[in-house]
Structures are given as structure tokens and as C-alpha cells.
Amino acid sequence: MDFDSRLLSDSISRLPDIKRLKIDRNKDIAELCTDAIGTVIPIIPLIKTSVNSYAHYKERKFAKRCIIFLSSLSDVDMTQEKLNDFIKELYKHTQEDGYDTIVGMIDRLDNENKALILSKLVRHCAEKELGVAEFLRVVNALERTPFSDLKGLSKYVQDFYEAGESEILAASGLIIQTNIRPGVWNNGNDGGFKYGLSKVGENMLRYGFESSESKYQGEGIDIGMRPISDSVIEDIINGTYSNS
């Protein structure tokens, strides 16, 4: 996306004005591109001329995500000083302009709901409730995970498995294997695996979804091994052991 990050910087500096607009995030981008919103959010004049053109579909989607992100960020009172400090900390970790980093994040999101989650992560990081390194890890998982699977993340507060979903969430680092007991669950159809929240997954639930239950509460790592008796060890050595 070819977008001047200074427009985002200018927009963030106007969060109080955006809050007063009471933007309806459910509206179509064409309805959002009004003169009233355009005077407050600099990205609107940029996108308004192409809002009805299919050739600019990606720009329209990007604009909608920006509006949702900014509108959500304006919902909670936050000082410009905290936001500036957050941008400076981002630079220290990424070695690029903090606003460029945020623009890139918004651009890579494939679902409007993720823009809402991103705004919450930014806010909690700016409030120093979430470290910048942890913030970047959670955002990476947010970008990589389909929203349809993200919605199921809360199930992994306990040990859980769902075919397809678990593998996707695990690939993004949001959950980890907590049980490996072949054939124990579901007649072995799940391979004996169960998963629970990783630290990244806990941060996603706590700060991205603002869930009241965000801590892993399962049994912990269990690979299904039990102590072996001396007699069994002796039988193994003598070649007389049988597991029947």
C-alpha cells in the first residue's frame, strides 16, 4: 500500500475530534467518506476520489481498516504523550519509523475486525500494560491467523483440540501442545494431542480481545509417560518384556 504515514500521524493527533464524530464502523466505506469525517481524518480526501472504482478496491479496504482503527483508538482517553512514547519505543525495536510500522500492520490485516483488535493492542502497549516486544509478537500472530480461527482462541484456556483450527492457531504461536497421549481422546482421531494457550495467546486474549479469562488453566505439559518399575526395566534388559 502506497501511503504516507504522516497522514496516520496527523490523524492520531486528532483522536479527540474523531471521538466527537461518533463514527459508525459498520457503515460502507462510501458512507464513511463524508466531508465531515474527511476534515478530521486526512486519509479520507486521499481515498474519496476512488471510492467507487473497483480498481482501487484494496485502497478502499485499507481506508476502512484505518477508520475502524482510529475510531476505536479514540474511544478511550489517552494522552498524546503516551502515544508519542509508544511510537518512539516501536522505533527502538523495529528500527523504522513507528508510524510506518503501524501503517504496515494495518495494511497486512485481512479482516476489518482485526483493525479493532490492533487498536486495543496499541492502546494497552501505549499504557505500558503490554511490552513492545510482546506487542509485536501478538500482532504478528494477528496478521497470520484467519479471523474465523481467532474467534475460537478462548477455548484453549483449557486443554482442547479441534481439527484444523488447532493446527492453524499453533502455527501462529497462539497455542502449544499440552497433552500427547495417542489414542486417549476421541478414539485417537485427534492423534492424542491437546493444546493450550501460549504466552502469545494469553496476551492476545487479554489485550486484543480484552477477555476476562485469558490465563491458561489446563493440566500443563503431559506426554503420557509414567514411571517404569524395576521389574519392567529388568524384563526390557532380558528381552522378555511384553506390553500386552
C-alpha positions as CSV (number, residue, x, y, z in Angstrom):
1,M,0.0,0.0,0.0
2,D,1.5,3.3,-1.1
3,F,0.5,5.5,1.8
4,D,2.2,8.5,3.5
5,S,2.5,7.5,7.2
6,R,2.3,11.2,8.1
7,L,-1.4,11.0,7.4
8,L,-1.8,8.5,10.1
9,S,0.4,10.6,12.4
10,D,-1.9,13.6,11.7
11,S,-5.0,11.5,12.3
12,I,-3.8,10.1,15.6
13,S,-3.1,13.7,16.8
14,R,-6.8,14.4,16.2
15,L,-8.3,11.5,18.2
16,P,-10.5,13.8,20.4
17,D,-12.1,15.2,17.2
18,I,-12.6,11.7,15.8
19,K,-14.2,10.7,19.1
20,R,-16.8,13.5,18.8
21,L,-17.8,12.3,15.3
22,K,-19.2,9.1,16.8
23,I,-18.3,7.1,13.6
24,D,-20.4,4.1,12.8
25,R,-17.8,1.5,12.0
26,N,-20.5,-0.8,10.4
27,K,-21.1,1.6,7.5
28,D,-19.8,1.1,4.0
29,I,-16.6,2.9,3.1
30,A,-18.6,5.1,0.7
31,E,-20.8,6.3,3.5
32,L,-17.8,6.9,5.7
33,C,-16.1,9.1,3.1
34,T,-18.1,12.1,4.0
35,D,-16.9,15.7,4.1
36,A,-17.4,15.8,7.9
37,I,-15.1,12.8,8.5
38,G,-12.7,13.9,5.8
39,T,-12.0,17.2,7.5
40,V,-10.8,15.2,10.6
41,I,-9.2,12.1,9.1
42,P,-6.7,13.1,6.4
43,I,-6.8,9.7,4.7
44,I,-10.4,10.3,3.5
45,P,-9.7,13.0,0.9
46,L,-7.0,10.7,-0.4
47,I,-9.4,7.8,-0.9
48,K,-12.6,9.7,-1.7
49,T,-12.0,10.1,-5.4
50,S,-11.6,6.4,-6.0
51,V,-14.2,5.0,-3.6
52,N,-16.5,3.8,-6.4
53,S,-13.7,2.3,-8.5
54,Y,-13.1,-1.4,-8.4
55,A,-9.5,-0.8,-9.5
56,H,-9.0,0.8,-6.1
57,Y,-10.6,-1.9,-4.1
58,K,-7.5,-2.5,-1.9
59,E,-7.2,1.2,-1.1
60,R,-10.9,1.3,-0.1
61,K,-10.4,-1.7,2.2
62,F,-7.3,-0.1,3.7
63,A,-9.1,3.1,4.3
64,K,-12.0,1.3,6.1
65,R,-9.5,-0.5,8.3
66,C,-7.8,2.8,9.1
67,I,-11.1,4.4,10.0
68,I,-12.0,1.5,12.3
69,F,-8.6,1.6,13.9
70,L,-8.7,5.3,14.6
71,S,-12.3,5.3,15.7
72,S,-11.6,2.5,18.2
73,L,-8.4,4.2,19.4
74,S,-10.4,7.4,20.1
75,D,-12.9,5.6,22.3
76,V,-10.6,5.6,25.2
77,D,-8.9,8.8,26.5
78,M,-5.2,8.6,26.0
79,T,-2.7,11.4,26.1
80,Q,-0.7,12.3,23.1
81,E,2.5,12.0,25.2
82,K,1.8,8.3,25.8
83,L,1.2,7.7,22.1
84,N,4.4,9.5,21.2
85,D,6.4,7.4,23.7
86,F,4.8,4.3,22.2
87,I,5.9,5.3,18.7
88,K,9.5,6.0,20.0
89,E,9.6,2.6,21.6
90,L,8.4,1.0,18.4
91,Y,11.3,2.6,16.6
92,K,13.8,1.2,19.1
93,H,12.5,-2.3,18.4
94,T,11.9,-2.2,14.7
95,Q,14.5,0.4,13.6
96,E,11.9,2.1,11.3
97,D,9.5,5.0,11.8
98,G,6.8,3.9,14.3
99,Y,4.0,5.3,12.1
100,D,5.4,3.4,9.1
101,T,5.3,0.3,11.3
102,I,1.6,0.8,12.2
103,V,0.6,1.6,8.6
104,G,2.3,-1.7,7.6
105,M,0.4,-3.6,10.2
106,I,-3.0,-2.1,9.2
107,D,-2.2,-2.8,5.5
108,R,-1.4,-6.5,6.2
109,L,-4.7,-7.1,8.1
110,D,-7.2,-9.2,6.0
111,N,-10.3,-8.5,8.1
112,E,-11.9,-5.3,9.4
113,N,-12.4,-6.9,12.8
114,K,-8.6,-7.3,13.1
115,A,-8.3,-3.5,12.9
116,L,-10.4,-3.2,16.1
117,I,-8.1,-5.8,17.8
118,L,-5.0,-3.9,16.7
119,S,-6.2,-0.7,18.1
120,K,-6.7,-2.3,21.5
121,L,-3.2,-3.8,21.4
122,V,-1.8,-0.4,20.6
123,R,-3.7,1.2,23.4
124,H,-2.6,-1.4,26.0
125,C,1.0,-1.1,24.8
126,A,0.9,2.7,25.0
127,E,-0.4,2.4,28.5
128,K,2.6,0.1,29.2
129,E,0.4,-2.8,30.2
130,L,1.9,-4.8,27.3
131,G,5.6,-4.7,26.4
132,V,6.6,-3.6,22.9
133,A,8.3,-6.9,22.2
134,E,5.2,-8.8,23.3
135,F,3.0,-6.4,21.3
136,L,5.0,-7.2,18.1
137,R,4.7,-10.9,18.6
138,V,0.9,-10.7,19.2
139,V,0.5,-8.5,16.1
140,N,2.5,-11.0,14.0
141,A,0.1,-13.7,15.1
142,L,-2.9,-11.4,14.4
143,E,-1.7,-10.9,10.8
144,R,-1.1,-14.6,10.2
145,T,-4.3,-16.1,11.6
146,P,-7.7,-16.2,9.9
147,F,-10.2,-14.3,12.0
148,S,-12.6,-17.3,11.9
149,D,-10.0,-19.3,13.8
150,L,-9.0,-16.4,16.1
151,K,-12.6,-16.3,17.4
152,G,-12.0,-19.8,18.8
153,L,-8.9,-18.9,20.8
154,S,-10.8,-18.7,24.2
155,K,-11.5,-22.4,24.1
156,Y,-7.8,-23.1,24.7
157,V,-7.9,-21.7,28.2
158,Q,-8.4,-25.4,28.9
159,D,-6.7,-28.3,27.1
160,F,-8.6,-28.6,23.9
161,Y,-8.4,-29.8,20.3
162,E,-10.4,-29.1,17.2
163,A,-9.2,-30.5,13.8
164,G,-7.9,-27.7,11.5
165,E,-8.4,-24.8,13.9
166,S,-5.8,-26.1,16.4
167,E,-3.2,-26.6,13.8
168,I,-3.7,-23.0,12.4
169,L,-3.5,-21.4,15.9
170,A,-0.5,-23.5,16.7
171,A,1.3,-22.4,13.5
172,S,0.8,-18.8,14.6
173,G,2.2,-19.4,18.0
174,L,-1.0,-18.7,19.9
175,I,-1.3,-22.2,21.3
176,I,1.1,-25.0,22.2
177,Q,0.7,-28.8,22.7
178,T,-0.1,-29.6,26.3
179,N,-1.0,-33.3,26.1
180,I,0.3,-36.1,23.9
181,R,-1.4,-39.4,24.6
182,P,-2.0,-41.3,21.4
183,G,-5.5,-42.9,21.3
184,V,-6.7,-41.5,24.6
185,W,-9.1,-38.8,23.3
186,N,-11.8,-39.2,20.6
187,N,-10.8,-42.7,19.8
188,G,-7.4,-41.4,18.7
189,N,-8.9,-39.3,15.8
190,D,-7.1,-36.2,17.1
191,G,-3.8,-38.0,17.3
192,G,-3.9,-37.8,21.1
193,F,-2.9,-34.1,21.0
194,K,-4.5,-31.3,23.0
195,Y,-3.5,-27.7,23.1
196,G,-3.5,-24.8,25.5
197,L,-2.8,-21.1,25.3
198,S,0.8,-20.0,24.8
199,K,2.0,-16.7,26.3
200,V,1.3,-15.0,23.0
201,G,-2.2,-16.5,23.0
202,E,-2.8,-15.2,26.6
203,N,-1.7,-11.7,25.5
204,M,-4.0,-11.9,22.5
205,L,-7.0,-12.8,24.7
206,R,-6.2,-10.3,27.4
207,Y,-5.2,-7.3,25.4
208,G,-6.6,-7.9,21.9
209,F,-10.0,-9.4,22.8
210,E,-10.0,-7.9,26.4
211,S,-11.3,-11.2,27.7
212,S,-11.8,-11.6,31.5
213,E,-10.4,-15.2,31.1
214,S,-7.1,-15.1,29.4
215,K,-4.9,-17.4,31.5
216,Y,-4.2,-21.0,30.6
217,Q,-5.9,-23.2,33.2
218,G,-5.3,-26.7,31.8
219,E,-3.2,-29.5,33.1
220,G,0.1,-28.4,31.6
221,I,2.6,-30.3,29.6
222,D,1.8,-34.1,29.8
223,I,3.4,-36.5,27.3
224,G,1.6,-39.5,28.7
225,M,4.7,-41.1,30.3
226,R,4.6,-42.8,33.7
227,P,7.4,-44.1,36.0
228,I,8.7,-47.5,34.9
229,S,9.0,-50.2,37.6
230,D,12.3,-52.0,38.3
231,S,10.7,-55.3,37.1
232,V,9.7,-53.8,33.8
233,I,13.2,-52.4,33.3
234,E,14.7,-55.9,34.1
235,D,12.3,-57.5,31.6
236,I,13.4,-55.0,28.9
237,I,17.0,-55.8,29.5
238,N,16.4,-59.5,29.4
239,G,14.3,-59.2,26.2
240,T,11.3,-60.7,28.0
241,Y,9.1,-57.5,28.2
242,S,5.6,-57.5,26.6
243,N,3.2,-54.6,26.7
244,S,0.2,-56.9,26.1
